[in-house]
Amino acid sequence: YHATSTCGSIGAAIGAVIMKNGKKSDIKNALSAAVITSGGTLKALQDKSDLKSYNAGNAAVLAINAASLANAGFSGPDDVLDSNFGFFDMLSDKFDINKLFSAKRSVKYAITKVYFKPYAACRYCHAPIDAAKKILETHAIDFNNIDRIEIKTYDLAVKGHDHKEATSISSAKMSIPFSISQLFVCGDLGPLGFTKEHLQNSQIIKLSKLVSVKADNEFTKAFPKKSKASVKIITKDNTYLNSVDYPSGEPELPLSDKEIEEKFMILGSNNLQDEKKLELILKTLRNLQSSIYDLYELL
């Protein structure tokens, strides 16, 4: 399953119904509708598929539909998560629903662990990218002189992310070798860093073939508390090595407000093309407690 499309639709549905000033019963019915319709598999990430973004978009559509159904008075089952045919029963052989209702005050909600991505690549690519960036910050390396690049990371980040040939933009975003190579050749890995031009860049393609990605047992044991990666760059004259415990944007290494706002403006300008409205949205977000309903109207 693809968590973006399964769990994403559920969280977004609850958010949408609360934005509509829904009652407690509306929240319960929106939750039920979202759970029953949520879906999407990780097959969307394989081969030449461009359907990862479709899963995300579909989650948003399902969320809005669920909130609208609740607002219209459609009721759902009382226990959509637990019991036979419940969400947990369908997705897992073992689960403990009591963890949702822990009385321990020290337990933190999962939302406190949310990260922000500075690059458009898959999150599993970010730790290697950051490790490579640290090397480039202190050493001027000509990518034409690179003999090979050896990357070590945790096991989950290797599977499906070690391919050296990118057949589409989605494939490039999922590839650690391609992401690292694009960093060296173009230096552009921001929110809009992957393009068709990059796919056809002969220098990126050539360098990607020199990148190996392997799992490290210690890194695997440390995950998910830490998302570790190390990068070793071997050139004709020297060897460079660096590693990170957390990619930038994690709660332990958060992006600044300025960095998040810059990302918002880049992505927003690419879609809305109304800078004044984007700036108004940002101004509203900075004072969210007193202006949240103004934000709803802007959205």
Secondary structure, DSSP 8 states (H G I E B T S, - for coil): --HHHHHHHHHHHHHHHHHTT--HHHHHHHHHHHHHH----GGGGSTT---HHHHHHHHHHHHHHHHHHHHTT----S-SSSSTT-HHHHH-S---GGGGG---TT---GGGG----SSSS-GGGHHHHHHHHHHHHH----GGGEEEEEEEE-HHHHTTT--S---SHHHHHT-HHHHHHHHHHH---STT---HHHHT-HHHHHHHTTEEEEE-HHHHHHTTT---EEEEEEESS-EEEEEESS-TTSTTS---HHHHHHHHHHHHHHHT--HHHHHHHHHHHHTHHHHHHHHHHH-
